[in-house]
Amino acid sequence: MTRPYRVRHMRLGDARVTDESITATDESALRAALQTRGQTVLSVQAVSPAGGVDFSKLAWRRPQRHPFPLFCREVRTLIQAGMTVVEAVETLSARERLEGRTDSLSAIVLSRLQQGQSLSVALGELPQTPVVLIAAVRAGERTSNLIEALDDYLRFDGLVSQLRKKIISAAIYPALVSAVGLAISVFLLLVVMPNFASMYENLRGAGEGSTALTIQISQLIGRNRSAVFGVLLCIAVALAYWIRSGKAKVHAIELGRAIPWIRKRVEDFQLAMMYQALALLLKGGYPMTEAMAVAGQSALSPQLKAALDQARAQIERGGSVSQALAQAQLCDEVGRRLMAAAERNGAFYRSADVVSRLHGERFELFVERVTRIVEPLLLLAVALGVGGIVVMMYLPVFDMATQLR
């Protein structure tokens, strides 16, 4: 009986990692079939017949996230101190074993190194390893300069982390203000407002106009307080699941791409990653087309991936790099001139690094401007929401004072 598997594999000497679904009788037969075709299997994951992951193996847990940047930084330091790759990874594994961690990244990589695998293949067998890291390590193994390759990857990761931290830092304050405003509104609606309504009804009876509407809303909330609380709890759980499952990120990107001004800035973030990956790979000795193939496996949108494939195909047909990137709308006039200069002096990785920094600076400026605009607007919205509830709550009191006069 056959079943589907999700497989990541590659051919030695090729920079591209293939991720596809293959049907086989079992995992060992699948590995053997791929090896006879000259493929190196990086990872195999069983998939349920419905197309999802086999949850019996996942045990309803999220996959472990390995700290690749920290691992690279520590390995680089130990190699620079005179250790071999195996000795460096073994040292890290021994330290983590003393700390009680037996399934750490170092332990997994060490077991594969002891089987005779290279560091790039050992890292590639982990399903979450960034493709750019695998390519950088492979380039370092080719040139026998693994330290420089790890330095280049750490610079790439530093740029991406810096841009992501900008987004997170900009989102913390609006999220905090929204949460506090929502909590105050829920407290007023569920606790304070029903008490005001019953107090006014006991003193003055049924009111008229806005007073009657306020009392009716308050009484409705008071009678169905448990149901309202349950609905709010369900909304909170659904929102948490939406964020944890990653759908919030996908929907936010789709929403951003629907607005031309935001779409351009999101593309700046992705182009900064793409050009930084190109700079890393070109410096490591990859040809332009192979470097573009690996960079296309970064976190790019389908539109940018298609544009990059179009530019790569034009280069393979003999076109110039600058014209191919410009026609695919992957660079502006400044980027085109920088890549044209690189065609004359051969320093493509330097030009790619400059283009990456230009896009990164544009994205950082965008985040800063949006933060300055959104924060006061959000404060105003929260103030209006809470203030509206307070006004509705005190309308009967004002009406009572008018009647007493």
CORQUIHU-V680710 format. One record per backbone hydrogen bond with DSSP energy under -0.5 kcal/mol. CO is the residue of the C=O (numbers start at 0). NH is the residue of the N-H. If there is no record, write none. Layout:
co=CO nh=NH
co=CO nh=NH
This chain:
co=2 nh=23
co=3 nh=46
co=4 nh=6
co=4 nh=21
co=5 nh=44
co=6 nh=19
co=7 nh=41
co=7 nh=42
co=8 nh=17
co=9 nh=39
co=10 nh=13
co=15 nh=17
co=17 nh=8
co=17 nh=19
co=19 nh=6
co=19 nh=21
co=21 nh=4
co=23 nh=2
co=25 nh=29
co=26 nh=30
co=27 nh=31
co=28 nh=32
co=29 nh=33
co=30 nh=34
co=31 nh=35
co=32 nh=36
co=33 nh=36
co=33 nh=38
co=34 nh=37
co=37 nh=11
co=38 nh=40
co=39 nh=9
co=42 nh=7
co=44 nh=5
co=45 nh=53
co=47 nh=50
co=51 nh=47
co=52 nh=54
co=53 nh=56
co=53 nh=57
co=54 nh=58
co=54 nh=59
co=57 nh=60
co=63 nh=65
co=65 nh=67
co=66 nh=70
co=67 nh=71
co=68 nh=72
co=69 nh=73
co=70 nh=74
co=71 nh=75
co=72 nh=76
co=73 nh=77
co=74 nh=78
co=75 nh=79
co=76 nh=80
co=77 nh=82
co=78 nh=81
co=83 nh=87
co=84 nh=88
co=85 nh=89
co=86 nh=90
co=87 nh=91
co=88 nh=92
co=89 nh=93
co=90 nh=94
co=91 nh=95
co=92 nh=96
co=93 nh=97
co=94 nh=98
co=95 nh=100
co=96 nh=99
co=99 nh=101
co=103 nh=107
co=104 nh=108
co=105 nh=109
co=106 nh=110
co=107 nh=111
co=108 nh=112
co=109 nh=113
co=111 nh=116
co=112 nh=115
co=117 nh=121
co=118 nh=122
co=119 nh=123
co=120 nh=124
co=122 nh=125
co=125 nh=128
co=129 nh=133
co=130 nh=134
co=131 nh=135
co=132 nh=136
co=133 nh=137
co=134 nh=138
co=135 nh=139
co=136 nh=140
co=137 nh=141
co=138 nh=142
co=139 nh=143
co=139 nh=144
co=144 nh=148
co=145 nh=149
co=146 nh=150
co=147 nh=151
co=148 nh=152
co=149 nh=153
co=150 nh=154
co=151 nh=155
co=152 nh=156
co=153 nh=157
co=154 nh=158
co=155 nh=159
co=156 nh=160
co=157 nh=161
co=158 nh=162
co=159 nh=163
co=160 nh=164
co=161 nh=165
co=162 nh=166
co=163 nh=167
co=164 nh=168
co=165 nh=169
co=166 nh=170
co=167 nh=171
co=168 nh=172
co=169 nh=173
co=170 nh=174
co=171 nh=175
co=172 nh=176
co=173 nh=177
co=174 nh=178
co=175 nh=179
co=176 nh=180
co=177 nh=181
co=178 nh=182
co=179 nh=183
co=180 nh=184
co=181 nh=185
co=182 nh=186
co=183 nh=187
co=184 nh=188
co=185 nh=189
co=186 nh=190
co=186 nh=191
co=187 nh=192
co=190 nh=194
co=191 nh=195
co=192 nh=196
co=193 nh=197
co=194 nh=198
co=195 nh=199
co=196 nh=200
co=197 nh=201
co=198 nh=202
co=199 nh=203
co=199 nh=204
co=200 nh=204
co=207 nh=210
co=208 nh=212
co=209 nh=213
co=210 nh=214
co=211 nh=215
co=212 nh=216
co=213 nh=217
co=214 nh=218
co=215 nh=219
co=216 nh=220
co=217 nh=221
co=218 nh=222
co=219 nh=223
co=221 nh=224
co=223 nh=227
co=224 nh=228
co=225 nh=229
co=226 nh=230
co=227 nh=231
co=228 nh=232
co=229 nh=233
co=230 nh=234
co=231 nh=235
co=232 nh=236
co=233 nh=237
co=234 nh=238
co=235 nh=239
co=236 nh=240
co=237 nh=241
co=238 nh=242
co=239 nh=243
co=240 nh=244
co=241 nh=246
co=241 nh=247
co=242 nh=245
co=245 nh=249
co=246 nh=250
co=247 nh=251
co=248 nh=252
co=249 nh=253
co=250 nh=254
co=251 nh=255
co=252 nh=256
co=253 nh=257
co=255 nh=258
co=255 nh=262
co=257 nh=259
co=258 nh=262
co=259 nh=263
co=260 nh=264
co=261 nh=265
co=262 nh=266
co=263 nh=267
co=264 nh=268
co=265 nh=269
co=266 nh=270
co=267 nh=271
co=268 nh=272
co=269 nh=273
co=270 nh=274
co=271 nh=275
co=272 nh=276
co=273 nh=277
co=274 nh=278
co=275 nh=279
co=276 nh=280
co=277 nh=281
co=278 nh=282
co=279 nh=283
co=280 nh=285
co=281 nh=284
co=286 nh=290
co=287 nh=291
co=288 nh=292
co=289 nh=293
co=290 nh=294
co=291 nh=295
co=293 nh=296
co=294 nh=297
co=297 nh=299
co=300 nh=304
co=301 nh=305
co=302 nh=306
co=303 nh=307
co=304 nh=308
co=305 nh=309
co=306 nh=310
co=307 nh=311
co=308 nh=312
co=309 nh=313
co=310 nh=314
co=311 nh=315
co=312 nh=316
co=313 nh=318
co=314 nh=317
co=319 nh=323
co=320 nh=324
co=321 nh=325
co=322 nh=326
co=323 nh=327
co=324 nh=329
co=324 nh=330
co=325 nh=328
co=331 nh=335
co=332 nh=336
co=333 nh=337
co=334 nh=338
co=335 nh=339
co=336 nh=340
co=337 nh=341
co=338 nh=342
co=339 nh=343
co=340 nh=343
co=340 nh=344
co=341 nh=345
co=345 nh=347
co=346 nh=350
co=347 nh=351
co=348 nh=352
co=349 nh=353
co=350 nh=354
co=351 nh=355
co=352 nh=356
co=353 nh=357
co=354 nh=358
co=355 nh=359
co=356 nh=360
co=357 nh=361
co=358 nh=362
co=359 nh=363
co=360 nh=364
co=361 nh=365
co=362 nh=366
co=363 nh=367
co=364 nh=368
co=365 nh=369
co=366 nh=370
co=367 nh=371
co=368 nh=372
co=369 nh=373
co=370 nh=374
co=371 nh=375
co=372 nh=376
co=373 nh=377
co=374 nh=378
co=375 nh=379
co=376 nh=380
co=377 nh=381
co=378 nh=382
co=379 nh=383
co=380 nh=384
co=381 nh=385
co=382 nh=386
co=383 nh=387
co=384 nh=388
co=385 nh=389
co=386 nh=390
co=387 nh=391
co=388 nh=392
co=389 nh=393
co=390 nh=394
co=391 nh=395
co=393 nh=397
co=394 nh=398
co=395 nh=399
co=396 nh=400
co=397 nh=401
co=398 nh=402
co=399 nh=403
co=400 nh=404
